[in-house]
Amino acid sequence: MGKKGLLLCVCQGTCPSFQDMNIFEVGNAIRREKLVDYAAVHPQLCAEDGDEFLSSLLDGGSTGTLYVAGCAPNMMRKMYRDAFDAAGFDVENFRGVEIRDMNTEQAITAIKDLIAQDNA
């Protein structure tokens, strides 16, 4: 069983839909509870360098499940497909959750709920 990773994508950090959220506290809350093996923030995973980041991160197969909190999960699945393919990462091991227009506590709860679904 591979590692569990959490990526927080923040639409360059300038999107109004993240203004009520402390993205660093979101990541820290999940990390402190040891719900994932690693957590990171990326400014825009849907950009070209986001594909490069994802394929580099996932290359080698050490990540078993990847959680991404950001925009709509169906959009993420489509946008990251090429990077997943390049890394040999099975898209079925991707879990996305939308955290736009949430405050810090709401985002933490949404991510915890997503992770709990896998642990049920």
Secondary structure, 3 states (H helix, E strand, C coil): CCEEEEEEECHHHCCHHHCCCCHHHHHHHHHHCCCCCEEEEECCCCCHHHHHHHHHHHCCCCEEEEEEEECCHHHHHHHHHHHHHHHCCCHHHEEEEECCCCCHHHHHHHHHHHHHHHHC
